[in-house]
């Protein structure tokens, strides 16, 4: 079971992902994105502030990439 958690709608959530999941075959429920509700925006802002406050200071280094957290995008790095 997979439950993708999309905040906003884009071409990927509307077309590409449903096509790749073969939703037309049935058997998979696909939820709409949460949207840009103020509560979602506020929750994301709080999570970012908390992560920044709890992170250790660092200096630029190639090793930083090895410990980087994944980032959700539209698959093209634009959204």
N, CA, C and O atoms as a Tripos MOL2 file, in Angstrom:
@<TRIPOS>MOLECULE
protein
  316   315    79     0     0
PROTEIN
NO_CHARGES

@<TRIPOS>ATOM
      1 N           0.8410   -1.1710    0.0000 N.3       1 UNK1
      2 CA          0.0000    0.0000    0.0000 C.3       1 UNK1
      3 C           0.8890    1.2370    0.0000 C.2       1 UNK1
      4 O           1.8960    1.2960    0.7060 O.2       1 UNK1
      5 N           0.5090    2.2040   -0.7870 N.am      2 UNK2
      6 CA          1.2310    3.4770   -0.8240 C.3       2 UNK2
      7 C           0.2150    4.5950   -0.6400 C.2       2 UNK2
      8 O          -0.8840    4.5530   -1.1940 O.2       2 UNK2
      9 N           0.5950    5.5810    0.1350 N.am      3 UNK3
     10 CA         -0.2800    6.7320    0.3480 C.3       3 UNK3
     11 C           0.5310    8.0010    0.1350 C.2       3 UNK3
     12 O           1.0430    8.5790    1.0930 O.2       3 UNK3
     13 N           0.6540    8.4440   -1.1320 N.am      4 UNK4
     14 CA          1.4100    9.6640   -1.3810 C.3       4 UNK4
     15 C           0.7010   10.8540   -0.7420 C.2       4 UNK4
     16 O          -0.5270   10.9280   -0.7170 O.2       4 UNK4
     17 N           1.4870   11.7590   -0.2370 N.am      5 UNK5
     18 CA          0.9560   12.9140    0.4790 C.3       5 UNK5
     19 C           1.3230   14.1720   -0.3040 C.2       5 UNK5
     20 O           2.3770   14.7660   -0.0760 O.2       5 UNK5
     21 N           0.4580   14.5710   -1.2180 N.am      6 UNK6
     22 CA          0.7230   15.7290   -2.0570 C.3       6 UNK6
     23 C           0.0530   16.9590   -1.4690 C.2       6 UNK6
     24 O          -1.0930   16.9010   -1.0230 O.2       6 UNK6
     25 N           0.7720   18.0680   -1.4710 N.am      7 UNK7
     26 CA          0.2250   19.3080   -0.9370 C.3       7 UNK7
     27 C          -0.5630   20.0440   -2.0090 C.2       7 UNK7
     28 O          -1.6690   20.5170   -1.7470 O.2       7 UNK7
     29 N          -0.0150   20.1470   -3.2020 N.am      8 UNK8
     30 CA         -0.7100   20.9000   -4.2400 C.3       8 UNK8
     31 C          -0.8090   20.0900   -5.5200 C.2       8 UNK8
     32 O          -0.0490   19.1490   -5.7450 O.2       8 UNK8
     33 N          -1.7530   20.4740   -6.3420 N.am      9 UNK9
     34 CA         -1.9800   19.7950   -7.6040 C.3       9 UNK9
     35 C          -1.0210   20.3250   -8.6620 C.2       9 UNK9
     36 O          -0.7200   21.5180   -8.7020 O.2       9 UNK9
     37 N          -0.5530   19.4350   -9.5050 N.am     10 UNK10
     38 CA          0.2810   19.8140  -10.6420 C.3      10 UNK10
     39 C           0.0750   18.7640  -11.7290 C.2      10 UNK10
     40 O          -0.7030   17.8280  -11.5480 O.2      10 UNK10
     41 N           0.7530   18.9120  -12.8300 N.am     11 UNK11
     42 CA          0.6130   17.9720  -13.9430 C.3      11 UNK11
     43 C           0.9480   16.5550  -13.4990 C.2      11 UNK11
     44 O           0.3160   15.5980  -13.9460 O.2      11 UNK11
     45 N           1.9270   16.4160  -12.6310 N.am     12 UNK12
     46 CA          2.3260   15.0870  -12.1650 C.3      12 UNK12
     47 C           1.2200   14.4300  -11.3460 C.2      12 UNK12
     48 O           0.9090   13.2600  -11.5690 O.2      12 UNK12
     49 N           0.6180   15.1570  -10.4020 N.am     13 UNK13
     50 CA         -0.4280   14.5600   -9.5610 C.3      13 UNK13
     51 C          -1.7190   14.3560  -10.3320 C.2      13 UNK13
     52 O          -2.5050   13.4680  -10.0020 O.2      13 UNK13
     53 N          -1.9430   15.1630  -11.3490 N.am     14 UNK14
     54 CA         -3.1540   15.0790  -12.1570 C.3      14 UNK14
     55 C          -3.0650   13.9890  -13.2150 C.2      14 UNK14
     56 O          -4.0390   13.2720  -13.4410 O.2      14 UNK14
     57 N          -1.9000   13.8500  -13.8760 N.am     15 UNK15
     58 CA         -1.8020   12.9760  -15.0440 C.3      15 UNK15
     59 C          -0.7580   11.8670  -14.9240 C.2      15 UNK15
     60 O          -1.0820   10.6850  -15.0400 O.2      15 UNK15
     61 N           0.4970   12.2570  -14.6910 N.am     16 UNK16
     62 CA          1.5870   11.2750  -14.7560 C.3      16 UNK16
     63 C           1.4980   10.1790  -13.7000 C.2      16 UNK16
     64 O           1.6150    8.9970  -14.0240 O.2      16 UNK16
     65 N           1.2940   10.5580  -12.4490 N.am     17 UNK17
     66 CA          1.2700    9.5560  -11.3760 C.3      17 UNK17
     67 C           0.0730    8.6190  -11.5190 C.2      17 UNK17
     68 O           0.2550    7.4050  -11.4280 O.2      17 UNK17
     69 N          -1.1520    9.1290  -11.7420 N.am     18 UNK18
     70 CA         -2.2690    8.2060  -11.9520 C.3      18 UNK18
     71 C          -2.0370    7.2530  -13.1270 C.2      18 UNK18
     72 O          -2.4270    6.0870  -13.0730 O.2      18 UNK18
     73 N          -1.4040    7.7530  -14.1790 N.am     19 UNK19
     74 CA         -1.1110    6.8920  -15.3280 C.3      19 UNK19
     75 C          -0.1150    5.7980  -14.9490 C.2      19 UNK19
     76 O          -0.3050    4.6360  -15.3060 O.2      19 UNK19
     77 N           0.9430    6.1660  -14.2280 N.am     20 UNK20
     78 CA          1.9500    5.1810  -13.8330 C.3      20 UNK20
     79 C           1.3980    4.1670  -12.8370 C.2      20 UNK20
     80 O           1.8280    3.0130  -12.8260 O.2      20 UNK20
     81 N           0.4530    4.5860  -12.0020 N.am     21 UNK21
     82 CA         -0.1750    3.6620  -11.0580 C.3      21 UNK21
     83 C          -1.2540    2.8090  -11.7240 C.2      21 UNK21
     84 O          -1.8030    1.8960  -11.1070 O.2      21 UNK21
     85 N          -1.5500    3.1110  -12.9780 N.am     22 UNK22
     86 CA         -2.5700    2.4010  -13.7450 C.3      22 UNK22
     87 C          -3.9100    2.4090  -13.0130 C.2      22 UNK22
     88 O          -4.5430    1.3690  -12.8310 O.2      22 UNK22
     89 N          -4.3250    3.6000  -12.6000 N.am     23 UNK23
     90 CA         -5.5670    3.7320  -11.8470 C.3      23 UNK23
     91 C          -6.7800    3.2430  -12.6270 C.2      23 UNK23
     92 O          -7.7810    2.8410  -12.0330 O.2      23 UNK23
     93 N          -6.6970    3.2740  -13.9430 N.am     24 UNK24
     94 CA         -7.8160    2.8270  -14.7700 C.3      24 UNK24
     95 C          -8.1470    1.3520  -14.5480 C.2      24 UNK24
     96 O          -9.2520    0.9120  -14.8670 O.2      24 UNK24
     97 N          -7.1990    0.5830  -14.0040 N.am     25 UNK25
     98 CA         -7.4210   -0.8450  -13.7440 C.3      25 UNK25
     99 C          -8.2780   -1.0650  -12.5050 C.2      25 UNK25
    100 O          -8.8430   -2.1440  -12.3240 O.2      25 UNK25
    101 N          -8.3770   -0.0510  -11.6510 N.am     26 UNK26
    102 CA         -9.1590   -0.1780  -10.4260 C.3      26 UNK26
    103 C          -8.3440   -0.7900   -9.3000 C.2      26 UNK26
    104 O          -7.2120   -1.2280   -9.5040 O.2      26 UNK26
    105 N          -8.9300   -0.8170   -8.1090 N.am     27 UNK27
    106 CA         -8.2800   -1.4240   -6.9580 C.3      27 UNK27
    107 C          -7.3740   -0.4940   -6.1740 C.2      27 UNK27
    108 O          -6.8490   -0.8840   -5.1310 O.2      27 UNK27
    109 N          -7.1790    0.7300   -6.6550 N.am     28 UNK28
    110 CA         -6.3400    1.7000   -5.9510 C.3      28 UNK28
    111 C          -7.1510    2.9730   -5.7580 C.2      28 UNK28
    112 O          -7.7000    3.5260   -6.7110 O.2      28 UNK28
    113 N          -7.2180    3.4280   -4.5180 N.am     29 UNK29
    114 CA         -7.8520    4.7170   -4.2350 C.3      29 UNK29
    115 C          -6.7820    5.7930   -4.3150 C.2      29 UNK29
    116 O          -5.6870    5.6260   -3.7780 O.2      29 UNK29
    117 N          -7.0920    6.8790   -4.9730 N.am     30 UNK30
    118 CA         -6.1300    7.9590   -5.1720 C.3      30 UNK30
    119 C          -6.7380    9.2440   -4.6350 C.2      30 UNK30
    120 O          -7.7120    9.7470   -5.1960 O.2      30 UNK30
    121 N          -6.1830    9.7780   -3.5660 N.am     31 UNK31
    122 CA         -6.7310   10.9680   -2.9180 C.3      31 UNK31
    123 C          -6.2770   12.2450   -3.6130 C.2      31 UNK31
    124 O          -5.2070   12.3010   -4.2190 O.2      31 UNK31
    125 N          -7.1060   13.2530   -3.5100 N.am     32 UNK32
    126 CA         -6.7640   14.5730   -4.0310 C.3      32 UNK32
    127 C          -5.7040   15.2160   -3.1330 C.2      32 UNK32
    128 O          -5.6330   14.8970   -1.9460 O.2      32 UNK32
    129 N          -4.8820   16.1130   -3.6790 N.am     33 UNK33
    130 CA         -3.9100   16.8380   -2.8500 C.3      33 UNK33
    131 C          -4.6170   17.6640   -1.7700 C.2      33 UNK33
    132 O          -5.7800   18.0380   -1.9190 O.2      33 UNK33
    133 N          -3.9010   17.9350   -0.6940 N.am     34 UNK34
    134 CA         -4.4550   18.7190    0.4060 C.3      34 UNK34
    135 C          -4.8030   20.1370   -0.0080 C.2      34 UNK34
    136 O          -5.7700   20.7150    0.4890 O.2      34 UNK34
    137 N          -4.0210   20.6940   -0.9110 N.am     35 UNK35
    138 CA         -4.2480   22.0660   -1.3310 C.3      35 UNK35
    139 C          -3.4440   23.0490   -0.5040 C.2      35 UNK35
    140 O          -2.6030   22.6570    0.3060 O.2      35 UNK35
    141 N          -3.7040   24.3070   -0.7100 N.am     36 UNK36
    142 CA         -2.9200   25.3570   -0.0620 C.3      36 UNK36
    143 C          -3.6690   25.9450    1.1310 C.2      36 UNK36
    144 O          -3.6130   27.1530    1.3620 O.2      36 UNK36
    145 N          -4.3580   25.1130    1.8790 N.am     37 UNK37
    146 CA         -5.0830   25.5880    3.0680 C.3      37 UNK37
    147 C          -4.0920   26.1920    4.0530 C.2      37 UNK37
    148 O          -2.9720   25.7010    4.1880 O.2      37 UNK37
    149 N          -4.4960   27.2460    4.7370 N.am     38 UNK38
    150 CA         -3.6090   27.9300    5.6870 C.3      38 UNK38
    151 C          -3.0570   26.9900    6.7510 C.2      38 UNK38
    152 O          -1.9080   27.1420    7.1660 O.2      38 UNK38
    153 N          -3.8510   26.0250    7.1990 N.am     39 UNK39
    154 CA         -3.3860   25.0990    8.2370 C.3      39 UNK39
    155 C          -2.2330   24.2380    7.7250 C.2      39 UNK39
    156 O          -1.3010   23.9410    8.4730 O.2      39 UNK39
    157 N          -2.2910   23.8340    6.4480 N.am     40 UNK40
    158 CA         -1.2080   23.0350    5.8700 C.3      40 UNK40
    159 C           0.0500   23.8890    5.7660 C.2      40 UNK40
    160 O           1.1400   23.4430    6.1270 O.2      40 UNK40
    161 N          -0.0990   25.1100    5.2750 N.am     41 UNK41
    162 CA          1.0370   26.0210    5.1550 C.3      41 UNK41
    163 C           1.6710   26.2880    6.5160 C.2      41 UNK41
    164 O           2.8950   26.2880    6.6440 O.2      41 UNK41
    165 N           0.8450   26.5130    7.5240 N.am     42 UNK42
    166 CA          1.3600   26.7590    8.8790 C.3      42 UNK42
    167 C           2.0880   25.5390    9.4290 C.2      42 UNK42
    168 O           3.1370   25.6760   10.0580 O.2      42 UNK42
    169 N           1.5410   24.3480    9.1990 N.am     43 UNK43
    170 CA          2.1760   23.1200    9.6950 C.3      43 UNK43
    171 C           3.5410   22.9080    9.0510 C.2      43 UNK43
    172 O           4.4870   22.4950    9.7220 O.2      43 UNK43
    173 N           3.6470   23.1870    7.7590 N.am     44 UNK44
    174 CA          4.9340   23.0520    7.0680 C.3      44 UNK44
    175 C           5.9300   24.0680    7.6220 C.2      44 UNK44
    176 O           7.0910   23.7310    7.8560 O.2      44 UNK44
    177 N           5.4890   25.3020    7.8330 N.am     45 UNK45
    178 CA          6.3790   26.3400    8.3700 C.3      45 UNK45
    179 C           6.8940   25.9540    9.7500 C.2      45 UNK45
    180 O           8.0740   26.1480   10.0430 O.2      45 UNK45
    181 N           6.0320   25.4130   10.5990 N.am     46 UNK46
    182 CA          6.4470   24.9850   11.9400 C.3      46 UNK46
    183 C           7.4600   23.8480   11.8460 C.2      46 UNK46
    184 O           8.4500   23.8390   12.5770 O.2      46 UNK46
    185 N           7.2180   22.8850   10.9490 N.am     47 UNK47
    186 CA          8.1430   21.7570   10.7940 C.3      47 UNK47
    187 C           9.5150   22.2220   10.3160 C.2      47 UNK47
    188 O          10.5380   21.7160   10.7790 O.2      47 UNK47
    189 N           9.5430   23.1820    9.3940 N.am     48 UNK48
    190 CA         10.8180   23.7080    8.8990 C.3      48 UNK48
    191 C          11.5550   24.4440   10.0130 C.2      48 UNK48
    192 O          12.7590   24.2570   10.1850 O.2      48 UNK48
    193 N          10.8460   25.2800   10.7710 N.am     49 UNK49
    194 CA         11.4800   26.0060   11.8820 C.3      49 UNK49
    195 C          12.0380   25.0380   12.9230 C.2      49 UNK49
    196 O          13.1380   25.2410   13.4370 O.2      49 UNK49
    197 N          11.2840   23.9900   13.2320 N.am     50 UNK50
    198 CA         11.7270   23.0060   14.2160 C.3      50 UNK50
    199 C          12.9760   22.2720   13.7140 C.2      50 UNK50
    200 O          13.9300   22.0710   14.4650 O.2      50 UNK50
    201 N          12.9600   21.8750   12.4450 N.am     51 UNK51
    202 CA         14.1160   21.1690   11.8820 C.3      51 UNK51
    203 C          15.3540   22.0580   11.9000 C.2      51 UNK51
    204 O          16.4540   21.5920   12.2010 O.2      51 UNK51
    205 N          15.1740   23.3330   11.5800 N.am     52 UNK52
    206 CA         16.3160   24.2600   11.6030 C.3      52 UNK52
    207 C          16.8360   24.4620   13.0180 C.2      52 UNK52
    208 O          18.0470   24.5120   13.2340 O.2      52 UNK52
    209 N          15.9340   24.5780   13.9790 N.am     53 UNK53
    210 CA         16.3380   24.7910   15.3730 C.3      53 UNK53
    211 C          17.0610   23.5720   15.9370 C.2      53 UNK53
    212 O          17.9560   23.7130   16.7700 O.2      53 UNK53
    213 N          16.6830   22.3840   15.4910 N.am     54 UNK54
    214 CA         17.2800   21.1510   16.0110 C.3      54 UNK54
    215 C          18.4980   20.6760   15.2300 C.2      54 UNK54
    216 O          19.1560   19.7160   15.6330 O.2      54 UNK54
    217 N          18.8040   21.3360   14.1180 N.am     55 UNK55
    218 CA         19.9400   20.8860   13.3100 C.3      55 UNK55
    219 C          21.2560   21.4030   13.8820 C.2      55 UNK55
    220 O          21.3080   22.4340   14.5520 O.2      55 UNK55
    221 N          22.2990   20.6630   13.5980 N.am     56 UNK56
    222 CA         23.6330   21.0640   14.0450 C.3      56 UNK56
    223 C          24.2290   22.0250   13.0240 C.2      56 UNK56
    224 O          24.0420   21.8430   11.8210 O.2      56 UNK56
    225 N          24.9490   23.0520   13.4930 N.am     57 UNK57
    226 CA         25.6190   23.9500   12.5460 C.3      57 UNK57
    227 C          26.6480   23.1610   11.7280 C.2      57 UNK57
    228 O          27.2870   22.2390   12.2350 O.2      57 UNK57
    229 N          26.7940   23.5330   10.4760 N.am     58 UNK58
    230 CA         27.7610   22.8350    9.6310 C.3      58 UNK58
    231 C          28.4430   23.8230    8.6930 C.2      58 UNK58
    232 O          27.9640   24.9360    8.4760 O.2      58 UNK58
    233 N          29.5450   23.3970    8.1590 N.am     59 UNK59
    234 CA         30.2660   24.1950    7.1770 C.3      59 UNK59
    235 C          30.1500   23.4980    5.8320 C.2      59 UNK59
    236 O          29.9880   22.2780    5.7890 O.2      59 UNK59
    237 N          30.2270   24.2410    4.7330 N.am     60 UNK60
    238 CA         30.1050   23.6260    3.4100 C.3      60 UNK60
    239 C          31.1110   22.4940    3.2220 C.2      60 UNK60
    240 O          32.2940   22.6290    3.5370 O.2      60 UNK60
    241 N          30.6100   21.3770    2.7000 N.am     61 UNK61
    242 CA         31.4480   20.2050    2.4890 C.3      61 UNK61
    243 C          30.7330   19.2560    1.5340 C.2      61 UNK61
    244 O          29.5050   19.1750    1.5550 O.2      61 UNK61
    245 N          31.4780   18.5380    0.7000 N.am     62 UNK62
    246 CA         30.8400   17.5450   -0.1730 C.3      62 UNK62
    247 C          30.1180   16.4590    0.6240 C.2      62 UNK62
    248 O          29.1980   15.8240    0.1090 O.2      62 UNK62
    249 N          30.5240   16.2420    1.8660 N.am     63 UNK63
    250 CA         29.8960   15.2180    2.6950 C.3      63 UNK63
    251 C          28.4690   15.5880    3.0990 C.2      63 UNK63
    252 O          27.6980   14.7150    3.4960 O.2      63 UNK63
    253 N          28.1090   16.8610    3.0050 N.am     64 UNK64
    254 CA         26.7690   17.2830    3.3960 C.3      64 UNK64
    255 C          25.6960   16.6110    2.5470 C.2      64 UNK64
    256 O          24.6010   16.3340    3.0380 O.2      64 UNK64
    257 N          25.9930   16.3500    1.2970 N.am     65 UNK65
    258 CA         25.0250   15.7280    0.4000 C.3      65 UNK65
    259 C          24.6950   14.3120    0.8540 C.2      65 UNK65
    260 O          23.5600   13.8610    0.7000 O.2      65 UNK65
    261 N          25.6610   13.6200    1.4030 N.am     66 UNK66
    262 CA         25.4420   12.2450    1.8390 C.3      66 UNK66
    263 C          24.3970   12.1610    2.9430 C.2      66 UNK66
    264 O          23.7070   11.1480    3.0560 O.2      66 UNK66
    265 N          24.2660   13.1930    3.7490 N.am     67 UNK67
    266 CA         23.3160   13.1860    4.8560 C.3      67 UNK67
    267 C          22.0550   14.0000    4.5660 C.2      67 UNK67
    268 O          21.2550   14.2410    5.4700 O.2      67 UNK67
    269 N          21.8740   14.4180    3.3290 N.am     68 UNK68
    270 CA         20.7390   15.2730    2.9880 C.3      68 UNK68
    271 C          19.4320   14.4950    3.0780 C.2      68 UNK68
    272 O          19.3730   13.3150    2.7330 O.2      68 UNK68
    273 N          18.3870   15.1700    3.5440 N.am     69 UNK69
    274 CA         17.0570   14.5770    3.5800 C.3      69 UNK69
    275 C          16.4470   14.6480    2.1910 C.2      69 UNK69
    276 O          16.7260   15.5840    1.4410 O.2      69 UNK69
    277 N          15.6060   13.6600    1.8310 N.am     70 UNK70
    278 CA         14.9620   13.6990    0.5190 C.3      70 UNK70
    279 C          13.9950   14.8750    0.4240 C.2      70 UNK70
    280 O          13.4410   15.3250    1.4270 O.2      70 UNK70
    281 N          13.8050   15.3600   -0.7940 N.am     71 UNK71
    282 CA         12.9060   16.4750   -1.0410 C.3      71 UNK71
    283 C          11.8700   16.0340   -2.0640 C.2      71 UNK71
    284 O          12.2140   15.4400   -3.0860 O.2      71 UNK71
    285 N          10.6190   16.3190   -1.7950 N.am     72 UNK72
    286 CA          9.5580   15.9730   -2.7350 C.3      72 UNK72
    287 C           9.4090   17.0910   -3.7570 C.2      72 UNK72
    288 O           9.3120   18.2650   -3.4000 O.2      72 UNK72
    289 N           9.3930   16.7120   -5.0400 N.am     73 UNK73
    290 CA          9.1900   17.6850   -6.1110 C.3      73 UNK73
    291 C           8.2380   17.0990   -7.1280 C.2      73 UNK73
    292 O           7.6620   16.0330   -6.9100 O.2      73 UNK73
    293 N           8.0750   17.7830   -8.2190 N.am     74 UNK74
    294 CA          7.2130   17.2780   -9.2840 C.3      74 UNK74
    295 C           7.9460   16.2830  -10.1750 C.2      74 UNK74
    296 O           7.4170   15.8850  -11.2120 O.2      74 UNK74
    297 N           9.1430   15.8750   -9.7960 N.am     75 UNK75
    298 CA          9.9150   14.9400  -10.5980 C.3      75 UNK75
    299 C          10.8560   15.6300  -11.5560 C.2      75 UNK75
    300 O          11.7340   14.9980  -12.1440 O.2      75 UNK75
    301 N          10.6750   16.9080  -11.7110 N.am     76 UNK76
    302 CA         11.5430   17.6760  -12.5960 C.3      76 UNK76
    303 C          12.3430   18.7070  -11.8130 C.2      76 UNK76
    304 O          13.1300   19.4530  -12.3940 O.2      76 UNK76
    305 N          12.1470   18.7530  -10.4970 N.am     77 UNK77
    306 CA         12.8750   19.6930   -9.6580 C.3      77 UNK77
    307 C          12.3620   21.1110   -9.7190 C.2      77 UNK77
    308 O          13.0690   22.0430   -9.3360 O.2      77 UNK77
    309 N          11.1390   21.2920  -10.1980 N.am     78 UNK78
    310 CA         10.6100   22.6520  -10.3620 C.3      78 UNK78
    311 C           9.6660   23.0610   -9.2450 C.2      78 UNK78
    312 O           9.6470   24.2330   -8.8670 O.2      78 UNK78
    313 N           8.8810   22.1340   -8.7040 N.am     79 UNK79
    314 CA          7.8660   22.5000   -7.7010 C.3      79 UNK79
    315 C           8.1980   21.9060   -6.3650 C.2      79 UNK79
    316 O           7.4600   22.1040   -5.4000 O.2      79 UNK79
@<TRIPOS>BOND
     1     1     2 1
     2     2     3 1
     3     3     4 2
     4     3     5 am
     5     5     6 1
     6     6     7 1
     7     7     8 2
     8     7     9 am
     9     9    10 1
    10    10    11 1
    11    11    12 2
    12    11    13 am
    13    13    14 1
    14    14    15 1
    15    15    16 2
    16    15    17 am
    17    17    18 1
    18    18    19 1
    19    19    20 2
    20    19    21 am
    21    21    22 1
    22    22    23 1
    23    23    24 2
    24    23    25 am
    25    25    26 1
    26    26    27 1
    27    27    28 2
    28    27    29 am
    29    29    30 1
    30    30    31 1
    31    31    32 2
    32    31    33 am
    33    33    34 1
    34    34    35 1
    35    35    36 2
    36    35    37 am
    37    37    38 1
    38    38    39 1
    39    39    40 2
    40    39    41 am
    41    41    42 1
    42    42    43 1
    43    43    44 2
    44    43    45 am
    45    45    46 1
    46    46    47 1
    47    47    48 2
    48    47    49 am
    49    49    50 1
    50    50    51 1
    51    51    52 2
    52    51    53 am
    53    53    54 1
    54    54    55 1
    55    55    56 2
    56    55    57 am
    57    57    58 1
    58    58    59 1
    59    59    60 2
    60    59    61 am
    61    61    62 1
    62    62    63 1
    63    63    64 2
    64    63    65 am
    65    65    66 1
    66    66    67 1
    67    67    68 2
    68    67    69 am
    69    69    70 1
    70    70    71 1
    71    71    72 2
    72    71    73 am
    73    73    74 1
    74    74    75 1
    75    75    76 2
    76    75    77 am
    77    77    78 1
    78    78    79 1
    79    79    80 2
    80    79    81 am
    81    81    82 1
    82    82    83 1
    83    83    84 2
    84    83    85 am
    85    85    86 1
    86    86    87 1
    87    87    88 2
    88    87    89 am
    89    89    90 1
    90    90    91 1
    91    91    92 2
    92    91    93 am
    93    93    94 1
    94    94    95 1
    95    95    96 2
    96    95    97 am
    97    97    98 1
    98    98    99 1
    99    99   100 2
   100    99   101 am
   101   101   102 1
   102   102   103 1
   103   103   104 2
   104   103   105 am
   105   105   106 1
   106   106   107 1
   107   107   108 2
   108   107   109 am
   109   109   110 1
   110   110   111 1
   111   111   112 2
   112   111   113 am
   113   113   114 1
   114   114   115 1
   115   115   116 2
   116   115   117 am
   117   117   118 1
   118   118   119 1
   119   119   120 2
   120   119   121 am
   121   121   122 1
   122   122   123 1
   123   123   124 2
   124   123   125 am
   125   125   126 1
   126   126   127 1
   127   127   128 2
   128   127   129 am
   129   129   130 1
   130   130   131 1
   131   131   132 2
   132   131   133 am
   133   133   134 1
   134   134   135 1
   135   135   136 2
   136   135   137 am
   137   137   138 1
   138   138   139 1
   139   139   140 2
   140   139   141 am
   141   141   142 1
   142   142   143 1
   143   143   144 2
   144   143   145 am
   145   145   146 1
   146   146   147 1
   147   147   148 2
   148   147   149 am
   149   149   150 1
   150   150   151 1
   151   151   152 2
   152   151   153 am
   153   153   154 1
   154   154   155 1
   155   155   156 2
   156   155   157 am
   157   157   158 1
   158   158   159 1
   159   159   160 2
   160   159   161 am
   161   161   162 1
   162   162   163 1
   163   163   164 2
   164   163   165 am
   165   165   166 1
   166   166   167 1
   167   167   168 2
   168   167   169 am
   169   169   170 1
   170   170   171 1
   171   171   172 2
   172   171   173 am
   173   173   174 1
   174   174   175 1
   175   175   176 2
   176   175   177 am
   177   177   178 1
   178   178   179 1
   179   179   180 2
   180   179   181 am
   181   181   182 1
   182   182   183 1
   183   183   184 2
   184   183   185 am
   185   185   186 1
   186   186   187 1
   187   187   188 2
   188   187   189 am
   189   189   190 1
   190   190   191 1
   191   191   192 2
   192   191   193 am
   193   193   194 1
   194   194   195 1
   195   195   196 2
   196   195   197 am
   197   197   198 1
   198   198   199 1
   199   199   200 2
   200   199   201 am
   201   201   202 1
   202   202   203 1
   203   203   204 2
   204   203   205 am
   205   205   206 1
   206   206   207 1
   207   207   208 2
   208   207   209 am
   209   209   210 1
   210   210   211 1
   211   211   212 2
   212   211   213 am
   213   213   214 1
   214   214   215 1
   215   215   216 2
   216   215   217 am
   217   217   218 1
   218   218   219 1
   219   219   220 2
   220   219   221 am
   221   221   222 1
   222   222   223 1
   223   223   224 2
   224   223   225 am
   225   225   226 1
   226   226   227 1
   227   227   228 2
   228   227   229 am
   229   229   230 1
   230   230   231 1
   231   231   232 2
   232   231   233 am
   233   233   234 1
   234   234   235 1
   235   235   236 2
   236   235   237 am
   237   237   238 1
   238   238   239 1
   239   239   240 2
   240   239   241 am
   241   241   242 1
   242   242   243 1
   243   243   244 2
   244   243   245 am
   245   245   246 1
   246   246   247 1
   247   247   248 2
   248   247   249 am
   249   249   250 1
   250   250   251 1
   251   251   252 2
   252   251   253 am
   253   253   254 1
   254   254   255 1
   255   255   256 2
   256   255   257 am
   257   257   258 1
   258   258   259 1
   259   259   260 2
   260   259   261 am
   261   261   262 1
   262   262   263 1
   263   263   264 2
   264   263   265 am
   265   265   266 1
   266   266   267 1
   267   267   268 2
   268   267   269 am
   269   269   270 1
   270   270   271 1
   271   271   272 2
   272   271   273 am
   273   273   274 1
   274   274   275 1
   275   275   276 2
   276   275   277 am
   277   277   278 1
   278   278   279 1
   279   279   280 2
   280   279   281 am
   281   281   282 1
   282   282   283 1
   283   283   284 2
   284   283   285 am
   285   285   286 1
   286   286   287 1
   287   287   288 2
   288   287   289 am
   289   289   290 1
   290   290   291 1
   291   291   292 2
   292   291   293 am
   293   293   294 1
   294   294   295 1
   295   295   296 2
   296   295   297 am
   297   297   298 1
   298   298   299 1
   299   299   300 2
   300   299   301 am
   301   301   302 1
   302   302   303 1
   303   303   304 2
   304   303   305 am
   305   305   306 1
   306   306   307 1
   307   307   308 2
   308   307   309 am
   309   309   310 1
   310   310   311 1
   311   311   312 2
   312   311   313 am
   313   313   314 1
   314   314   315 1
   315   315   316 2
@<TRIPOS>SUBSTRUCTURE
     1 UNK1         2 RESIDUE 1 A UNK
     2 UNK2         6 RESIDUE 1 A UNK
     3 UNK3        10 RESIDUE 1 A UNK
     4 UNK4        14 RESIDUE 1 A UNK
     5 UNK5        18 RESIDUE 1 A UNK
     6 UNK6        22 RESIDUE 1 A UNK
     7 UNK7        26 RESIDUE 1 A UNK
     8 UNK8        30 RESIDUE 1 A UNK
     9 UNK9        34 RESIDUE 1 A UNK
    10 UNK10       38 RESIDUE 1 A UNK
    11 UNK11       42 RESIDUE 1 A UNK
    12 UNK12       46 RESIDUE 1 A UNK
    13 UNK13       50 RESIDUE 1 A UNK
    14 UNK14       54 RESIDUE 1 A UNK
    15 UNK15       58 RESIDUE 1 A UNK
    16 UNK16       62 RESIDUE 1 A UNK
    17 UNK17       66 RESIDUE 1 A UNK
    18 UNK18       70 RESIDUE 1 A UNK
    19 UNK19       74 RESIDUE 1 A UNK
    20 UNK20       78 RESIDUE 1 A UNK
    21 UNK21       82 RESIDUE 1 A UNK
    22 UNK22       86 RESIDUE 1 A UNK
    23 UNK23       90 RESIDUE 1 A UNK
    24 UNK24       94 RESIDUE 1 A UNK
    25 UNK25       98 RESIDUE 1 A UNK
    26 UNK26      102 RESIDUE 1 A UNK
    27 UNK27      106 RESIDUE 1 A UNK
    28 UNK28      110 RESIDUE 1 A UNK
    29 UNK29      114 RESIDUE 1 A UNK
    30 UNK30      118 RESIDUE 1 A UNK
    31 UNK31      122 RESIDUE 1 A UNK
    32 UNK32      126 RESIDUE 1 A UNK
    33 UNK33      130 RESIDUE 1 A UNK
    34 UNK34      134 RESIDUE 1 A UNK
    35 UNK35      138 RESIDUE 1 A UNK
    36 UNK36      142 RESIDUE 1 A UNK
    37 UNK37      146 RESIDUE 1 A UNK
    38 UNK38      150 RESIDUE 1 A UNK
    39 UNK39      154 RESIDUE 1 A UNK
    40 UNK40      158 RESIDUE 1 A UNK
    41 UNK41      162 RESIDUE 1 A UNK
    42 UNK42      166 RESIDUE 1 A UNK
    43 UNK43      170 RESIDUE 1 A UNK
    44 UNK44      174 RESIDUE 1 A UNK
    45 UNK45      178 RESIDUE 1 A UNK
    46 UNK46      182 RESIDUE 1 A UNK
    47 UNK47      186 RESIDUE 1 A UNK
    48 UNK48      190 RESIDUE 1 A UNK
    49 UNK49      194 RESIDUE 1 A UNK
    50 UNK50      198 RESIDUE 1 A UNK
    51 UNK51      202 RESIDUE 1 A UNK
    52 UNK52      206 RESIDUE 1 A UNK
    53 UNK53      210 RESIDUE 1 A UNK
    54 UNK54      214 RESIDUE 1 A UNK
    55 UNK55      218 RESIDUE 1 A UNK
    56 UNK56      222 RESIDUE 1 A UNK
    57 UNK57      226 RESIDUE 1 A UNK
    58 UNK58      230 RESIDUE 1 A UNK
    59 UNK59      234 RESIDUE 1 A UNK
    60 UNK60      238 RESIDUE 1 A UNK
    61 UNK61      242 RESIDUE 1 A UNK
    62 UNK62      246 RESIDUE 1 A UNK
    63 UNK63      250 RESIDUE 1 A UNK
    64 UNK64      254 RESIDUE 1 A UNK
    65 UNK65      258 RESIDUE 1 A UNK
    66 UNK66      262 RESIDUE 1 A UNK
    67 UNK67      266 RESIDUE 1 A UNK
    68 UNK68      270 RESIDUE 1 A UNK
    69 UNK69      274 RESIDUE 1 A UNK
    70 UNK70      278 RESIDUE 1 A UNK
    71 UNK71      282 RESIDUE 1 A UNK
    72 UNK72      286 RESIDUE 1 A UNK
    73 UNK73      290 RESIDUE 1 A UNK
    74 UNK74      294 RESIDUE 1 A UNK
    75 UNK75      298 RESIDUE 1 A UNK
    76 UNK76      302 RESIDUE 1 A UNK
    77 UNK77      306 RESIDUE 1 A UNK
    78 UNK78      310 RESIDUE 1 A UNK
    79 UNK79      314 RESIDUE 1 A UNK
